[in-house]
Amino acid sequence: MATVREIAHHFLQRHGLTTIFGNPGSNELPFLRGLPAGIDYVLGLHEGAVLGMADGFAQVTGRPALVSLHAAAGSGNAMGALTNAVYARSPLVLMAGQQVRTVVGMEGMLANVDPTQLMRPLVGWAGEPTCAEDVPRSLAQAVFEAELRRRPTYLSVPYDDWDTEASPNAAMIVERRVRRSATPGEDDLRALAGWVNTAKHPALVLGGDIDSAGLFDRSVALAEHLDAPTWVAPSSFRLPFPNRHPLFRGVLPAGIASVSSALDGHDLALVLGAPVFRYHQHEPGRYLPEGTRLVQVTDDAEAAARAPVGEALVADPGMVIEALLKRCTGKVAGEHRYLPAPEPPVGEVALHPEQVFAALRDTQPADTTYVVESTATNVAWWRQMDLRRGGSYFFPAAGGLGFGLPAAVGAAIGNPGRPIVGVIGDGSANYGITALWTAAQRGLPVTFVILRNGTYGALRWFAELLEVGTVPGVDIPGLDFAAIATGYGVPGHTVSTVDELRTALAAPTDGPRLFQVDTTLTTPE
């Protein structure tokens, strides 16, 4: 008879969870014993980096990923990175080891006290099997919940369960499949098409879910069919529309009054694959301009329920896009010629971030995937980059620092055929720095570009926005990322001029490399 562990391993293989990201503790070792040859265990040196790698992997592959965490302390280390995965709707399955059952109640060393509450409210589901025989079913539920909710789940398993003989029924869990369909109704489609056809000045607002669902090109087709100005929703974690397209109007600012101002003049705002809206800076005002109807289409029922304004249709955005292409009258428009980037400004003491981004644009392949965690340079980024393919841009979905370096590593593991570049601020880099070790050990051809300005640029901007004056803790001088990278096994280089940077970026690489570039301070807006 098979053990619980063997059934679990078989289930993971059968359902494609063959890449495990982890940093093991003693409670996890019994699960890891005898891993089948087809399962790849990706070791990270800190649980935050481990979860960030899994997040990047899940986003580029569109598949669930298993994250093996230690009990309470190790799980706690991962919670900062978990916030990004939640808002990216990454289907991660977090599985933590638990003490043996006879010791949990006594709160023995490494017992996970009340584990189902530990990761709430971040995870969509959390559980601990009631007995060893329930482990395979609980693991299956964790996977299916993550897929159906598109939200991380958490499962705590006492480590003495793994060697238990499984019941005859346990093997039946391996063949289970759970699917979800969110087909919009005919009445809903008729009404939606009617609103679009009668709108005089419709606008599209696209969220990261559009890119996650592989709808990048279809969103372009819809925008061109309607000849509709197109924004990216505030605080978006992916790019759902080419940023140099003539219909692209930029990323909506993350403030209530600013969003209302940007949508002024449009009688219809059709929001596809995004919450309404993920505001950041406090800007009181009307949610929408006078005379603007907002209609949200999302497969995220929670996002639809919590929106403060507009009408919502919970359905597959891809099906709605195809329906609108068939039912809506096409607008006559000229040829959509992509717009050139402006000449980047020149920094006086250090390089301007736009000079760095222009160098990336001109030297990297057109299908490069960029994992970006440099908050203070987002305006410079969109002014210079030319991204025309889906899966080109990833950003920490909750703004939690430590995403960029690990997610770039995870993206390289998940999509080895596509060039990966991590663009990371010096403040952010410290939170996920241990991911460099994993990149070095696996020889991943990732290019890391560290923008060093010696300060938390976004905090300086917020200090001005909040009118708090001079505050402590915003400067971080004395960091040498080229030396740090070399210590982790990644060749690190300091680059001072545009010509040096362009030459370095254009050189081929078959392994990881890091370029530290001193840049001038810019602001998010």
N, C-alpha and C positions, 0 to 999 in steps of 0.2 A: 504494500500500500504506500502511496506517495505521502511525503510530508507536506505540511502547510507551506513550507518554503518552496518546495518543488512545484506545487500548484501555482504559487504566486509568480515564480520565475516563468513558468509556462504561459500564464495569463499575460504577463508583460510582453513576452515575445509575440504572442498571438495578436496583440493589439498595437504593436509597433512602438512600444515604449522601450526601445533597445539602447537608448542613451541615458545614462543615469549621472546626474551631477551631484557631487557630494563632498563632504568633509566628515569622515566617520569618527564616531566616538565608540566607547565600549558597547553601548546598547545596540549599535547598528551592526556590529560584526557578525552576529549569527545570521542576519538576513543576507549579508554579502558572501557568506561561505558558499562555494560551489556555483558562483555565477556562470551561466552558460557562455560558451565562447562567442555567441552572437551578441552579447550585451556589452556595451562600451561604458566603462566607468570613468568619468571625467573628474579628476581630483582638483579641487580648489583649496587655497590655503586659509580661507575665511568664509564663513557661511554667507555673508553679504555678497561676496564675489561669486560664490557658487550659485546663489539664486539669480544674480544678475546675468550670469552666463546662460542659465536655463531660460531666462526671460528672452534673451536675444535669440537663442536657439528656437524656442517655440514660435516667436514672431516670424522668423524667416522661413520656417518649415510649415507653419500652420498646424503643427501636430502637438499633442500633449507631451510634456517632458516630466520625468520623475526626478524629484529633488530629495536626496537622502540627507536628513539633518539629525543632529544630536538632539537630546531631549530638551528640557526647558531652556538652558543657557544657550545651546547652539541654535535652537529655534528663535530665541530672542535676538541673537546676532543677525538673523536673516530678515527681521521684520521691517527694517528701513527699506531694503530692496524690494520687499513684498509689496509695499505701497505702489511702486511703479508697475509691477506686474498686474495688480488689481485693476488699475485704470487703463492699462493697455489691453485688458481682457485676455490675458495670456492663460491658456489652460494648463496650469502647472499643478502637479500632484505632489504635495509636500508630505513625506513620510518620515516620521521621527521614531527613534527607538524609545522604548519605555522600560523601566525597571521590571524585574520579574513580578508576577502578580501578587505573590505573597508578601512583598516588601512595599508595594505602592502605598497601601493604607497607612503604613508606619512612617511614610515620608523618608524612606531610606535614601542614601546618597544617589543622586542622578534620577530620582523619581520625578516624573512630570505630573505635578499636582494639578488636578482638574484640567487635563490637556485639551478637552474640547472647547474650553473658554480662552485658552492662551492666545490663539491667533485671531479671535473675533474682536471686532467686527470685520476684519479685513477679508478673511476667507469666506467663500460662499457656502461651504459645508465643512464641518469638522466632526470627527468621530474617533472612538476607540472600541475595538471589538469587545463584545460582552464575554466572549470565550475564544479559545484558540480555534475552534472549528469555524468561527465566524470571520476569521481573518481574510480568506479569499473573497468572500462576498463583500466585506467592507472595503477591500482594496478595489474591487470592481466598482463599487458605488463611488469611491473617491474619484476614479477615472471618469466615470460617466457623468458625475456631477460637474466636474471640471469642463467636460466637453459641452454639456447641455447649457450650463450657466455661462460658459466662457469666463470663468473666474477661478482663481486658485482654490484648492481644497487642502485639507490637513488631516492626516491619519496618524494616530499614535498606536504603536504595536508593542506590547510587552515582549521582551526578547526571548523569553522561554516558550513563546507560542510557535516559533518557527520550526522547531524540531518535533512538534506534535504530529502524530499521524492524522492525516486529513480524513474526513468522513467520505464515504462513497459518493455522496452528492456534490462534494466540493469541485470535482472535475467538470461538472456541468457549467460552472461559472465561466470557464475558459471560452466557450463558444458563444457567450451572450453578445448581442449587439443592441445598441440603443441609438435611435436616430430621431432627428427633430426636423419638422417641416413648418415653415411659417409662410404659407402661400396667402397672399392678400385676396380678400373677397372681391367679387365683381362690383358690388355697390361701392366699395371703397375706391377701387381703381377708376370707376366712372366719375366719381366726385372729384378725385384728385386731378384727373386729366382735365375735367371741366374748369377747375380753378386755374390750372396752368394755361389752358387755351384762352381764358378770358382775361388773364393778367396782362396789363399793358407793359409793365416793367418788372418781370420776374427776375429773381436772383437765386443762385444756388449757394448753399453753404455745406461744404463737405467735411466729414470727420475722418479720423484715422481708421475707423472700421471699414471704410470703403477700400482702402489699400490692403487692410488685413484680409478682406474677402476676395482679393484679386480683381477688383473692379476699377482699377486705375484707368485703363483704356476706355472702359464703358462710360466712366464719368466724363471723359473728354468728349465722347460721342454725344452724350446727352447735352452737355454745355454748348457744343457747336450746333446741334440740332435746334436748340431753343435760342441760340445766340445770346446766352444769359451770362452776365458778369458772375464770376465765381470766386468765392472766398473759401479759405480753409477755416474751420471752426476754431475758436480760441483754445489755447493750451493743447493743441493737437500733438499726438505722439508719433504720427506718421504723415507723409505727404500724399494726399489722394489726387493731386492734379499737378500738371507740369508748371513750374513756377515762372517760366518765361513765355508761356502761352499768352496771346493778346487778351484773352478773356480773364486771365488770372488777376485778381485784385489784391492778393496778399493774404496774410493771416489776420483774421479779425482780432482786434485788441481785446484783452481779457478784462474789460471793465464794462459795467452796465451802460453808462452814458456813451462810451466810445462805440460800443456795438450798435446802439440805437442811431448814433450819428452816421456810422458807416452805411447802414441800411436805409438811410433816409432817401426818399425818392423811389423806392421799390414797393409796389403794392403787394408783392408776394415774395416771401423768403422760404424756399424749399430746403429744409435741412435734412441731409441724407447721411446716415451712419455716424451721428454725433449726438452727444447730450446737448441740451439747451439750458444754459451754456456753462462751461467751466470757467467762471470768472476768477480773477486773481486779485488785482489791485482794486481797492474800494473806490468806486466812482458812482455815487448815487444818481439816479435818473429814471426815466421811463425805460421799460424793457424793450419797447419797440417804438418806432416813430408813428405818429398818427397816420392811420390809413394803411398800415402794413399788416397783412395776414401772414402768420407763420404756421407752417405745417412741417412736422417732424416725422421722418420715416426711419425707424430703427428696429432691430431685432432684440434690443436690450429693453425688456419690459420695465426694469427698475429705472432706467434713464427716462423712459416715457412717463412713468408715474410721478417722478419728482420734479419735472420741468415746471417752471413758474408761469409759463405763458404759451399760447398757441394750441393747435390741435396735433394729436399724435396718432400715428398708425404703426402698430407693432407688427412688423412683417419683414421679410427678407428684402433689404434694399436693392439687391441685384434683380430680383423679380420685378420690383417697382420700376427700376430704370428701364428694363426691357419693355414693360408695358407702356411707359410714357413715350418711349421712342416710336412705338407703333400707333399710339392714340393721339399724340399731340401734333399739332400743325408745325411743320418745320419753318424756321425763319430764313429769309434770304440774307446771306451774309457773304462777304468777300473771303478771299483766301486767308486762312489763319497762319500768318507768318510769325514764327517765334521771334521774340524781341532780343536784341543784343544787350549784354550787360554794360553798364557804364564804366568808364575808366576809374579804377580804384584810387582813392586819395592816398597820398604818400605820408607815412609817419615821419616825424622829425627825429626823434631819438631812437625809436624802435619801429618795427614794421606795423603798419595799420592792419587790423584783421582782414580788411577787404583785400589787401595785397596777398595775404596768405590764401584766402578763399579763391581769388582769381588764379593763383598758381595751382591749386588743386583742380579747379575747373579745366585748366588748360593742359595739365599733365596726366590726369588720371583717366582711365577708360570710361566711356559713356555709361557703362552699366555698373559702375562702382556703387556699392552700398556704403552710405555714410552713417555712422553712429555718432551723434552729436551731443555733447554735454558741455556747452559753453554758453551759459544763459545770457551773459552780458553782450554777446556779439550777434544776437539773432537778426538784427536789422542788417548788419554787414553781411551776414550769411545769405539772406534772401536777395540782396542787391547783386551779388556776384555769381551765385551758383546757377547752373542750368541742368535741372533734373527732369528728365523726360520719360522715365521708366518707373513702374511700380517697384516697391521694395527698395527705394533709393535712400530713404531718410528715416531714421529712428531717433527718438528723443525720450528722456525719462517722463513717463506719462503722469506721474504725480509730483514731479519736480524733486524727487528724492535723490540726493547726491550719491554717487557711487555706481551709477548705471552704466556710464559710457565705456570704460575699459572692459569690464566683464562682459557686457552685452556684445561688444565687438568680437570678443573671443568666442562667445556662443554662436554668433552669426557666422563666423568663419567655420566652425564645426558643422553647423547646420546646412550651410550652403557653400561648400568648398569650391565650386566652380565660378564664384563671383568675387571680384576684388572687394576687399573690406578696408575702410579707412575710419579710424576713430579720431574725432576732433574734440579734444578735451581741454577744459580750462584748468589752470593750475590749482584752483580751489577744489574742483571736483575730483581731480585725479587722485588725491590722497585717500579718498574713501574706498576706492576699488583697486588700489595699486597692486595688490597681490595677484590680480589676474594676469599680470605680466609673466609670472612664473609658469602658469598653465600654457600661455602662448609659446613660451620658450621651450617647455618640455615637449610640446606637440609639434613644434616647428611650423606654426601657423603663419601664413604669409599676410599678416595684418600690419598695416602702416598706422602708427599712432602719432598724431601731431598734437603736442602740448602747447597751448597758448599761455605764455607766462607773463602776467602783468603785475604779479606781486600783491594782488589784493582780491577780495571777493567783490567783483565789479557789480554784480546784481544787488548786493547789499548796499553799496554806495548809492546806487540809483534809488533804492527804496528809502534810504535815509533822507534823500532829498524829497522824495514823494511824500513821505510822512512828516517832513519838516522837523526831524528830531535833532538836527545839527550833528556835531561830531560825536561819534560813538566808538567805544573800544572794540577790538576783536575783528576788524575788517581787513587788516594787512597781514600778509603771510610771506615775508621776505626770506631769503636764504635757502630756497629749495633748488636743488640741482637734479632735475628729472633724468637727464642723460646719464648721470652717475648712478642714480637709483635703478634705472632700467638695466644698465650693465650688470649691476649686482644681482638682478633677478635672471640674468641670462639673455636679455634682449639688447642687441647693439643700440646704444644711445648716442645721439649726435646733437650738438648745439649749432644752430643755423642762425646767421646774423643778417644776411642780405637776401634780397629777392632772387638774385641770380643763383646764389648758393642753394636756396630753397628749391627753386625750379629744377636745378640740376639733380639735387638729391631725390626729389619726388619722381623724376623721370627715370631714374635708374631702376632696373628690374630687381626683384627680390624673390627669394624662394623661402623666406622665413620672416619672423617678426622684426620690426625696426621701429625706432622711436626718434622723432625729431622735436627738440625743444626750441621754440621760437619766441623771443621776447616781442611783445606787442603793446601798442598804446591802449589806454583804457577807453572803452566805449560803453554805451548804455543800451539796455534792451529796447528802448524806444527812442 
